[in-house]
Amino acid sequence: MTSTDQERWQRVKEQLRKQLGEDVFSSWFGRMELEAVDRGAVRLSVPTRFLRTWIQAHYSEHVLAKWQTEEPAVTRLELSVRSAAIRLPAAKPKLSEPMTQSREMREAMDGVETRASVPFMSVHEAFGGSPLDPRLTFETFIVGRTNTLAQAAAKQVASCRRGEQLMFNPLYIHAAVGLGKTHLLQAITWAGNSTERKVLYLTAERFMYGFVSALKTQTTLAFKEAVRAIDVLVIDDLQFLQGRSTQAEFCHTLNTLIDAGRQVVIASDRPPADLESLDDRVRSRLAGGLVVEIGSLGEELRLEILKSRIAAARLHHPGFEVPTPVLAFIAKSVTHNGRDLEGAVNRLLAHSKLTGQTVTLEMAEREMRDLIRPAEPKRVRIEDIQRVVARQYNVSRADLLSSRRTANVVRPRQVAMYLAKILTLRSLPEIGRRFGGRDHTTVLHAVRKIEALAGNDTAFAEEIEGLKRQLQD
């Protein structure tokens, strides 16, 4: 190895430090050493297996690209743990991850205007976060009556700087599919790039994958240290978090970050109390922060979303025009979620571009038929059932969950269990647990008891139907 090689290595390290920032560079490259440059291969070494695994997974392309700016003849890296070498393949751009940088992508981006506040290589990417969509920012989020609080809370969390008192921790956003949860979470992550905080966005699946990989490679301690060093941890689709050991690790991470004054943001399709598979302690900790629900999209908000999507499409297709009556028809008819609205715009755009015909109301009615869905029944929660039944029979919710066996409590409790079975998708064991930790056989007995009574007593059957209507209206 020549002195020229060492000089090149020093320049490569300076480029990495400038690109990644001092904290990230010190964490992953501070103890990396150059062993040799020979026959198109750069041989580097690190002191631990974890560093080798992490750098191999997240930084091989970046290091190779920097070497190729110094020495174009270099085609591959060989990374070792001070001894046994592991050969890394030549870097190729990861097209599925829009924020991953390679030499080819940098060349393609030369002269293209980008957001000044977002460095091309963020801390999020450096720590192996889930891919981000550059369109999902606060600027492109359309605010309406049903999402105002969620958007305001997300912006407040994103604007908080390191060392400031956290107002909402954790912030927990829940909503049905396609109503904007992921948009807000990714907007928080993008906004974090303009602050000095380290922000990491992970889907629950990505968190599970990272933890299981760490278990397999015996690097769980390093995994924990890396995740718990984050200033803002953002977890999407928490309802998919599975596995006892993974959930235990998530619980420890959650507690450690919150206790250390680090921000945690969670999104799920249901409130914390309904995450039946999670430990009680986790659900309690999640419920202890700010829990915000994003409601269904009203017609006015759907119309604004459509206008925004069409304006974005027009940037690339200037001739794309959608008449006002067509917009009004789609906003009124396509009611399920924001993704259906985006799909509707894509259909109009495809029709306009591929056929050369103008967009008309008749064409829209024909193209949107499968997106016009019947209204879904209201999602009934067990908490709602307990509240309505308690009010109907003049008892408290605590009575329904208690062990009291008096007649004025037993019957309402059985009615509530029966309604939980027929109006929700919860299993008998889950329902039993939500009614004071009762056995599933107790729930089954209650269901059969109420069915028998309703079959023999018309007045009681009408009473049950009245409760159903209250819960479903």
Secondary structure by P-SEA (a helix, b strand, c coil): ccaaaaaaaaaaaaaaaaaccaaaaaacccccccccccccbbbbbbccaaaaaaaaaccaaaaaaaaaaacccccccccccccbbbbbccccccccccccccaaaaaaaccccccccccccccccccccccccccccccccccccccaaaaaaaaaaaacccccccccccbbbbbcccccaaaaaaaaaaaaccccbbbbbbcaaaaaaaaaaaaaacaaaaaaaaaaaccbbbbccccccccaaaaaaaaaaaaaaaaabbbbbbbccccccccccccaaaaaaaaccbbbbbccccaaaaaaaaaaaaaaaaaccccccccaaaaaaaaacccccaaaaaaaaaaaaaaaaaccccccaaaaaaaacccccccccccccaaaaaaaaaaaaccccccccccccccccaaaaaaaaaaaaacccccaaaaaaaaccccaaaaaaaaaaaaaaaaccaaaaaaaaaaaaaaac
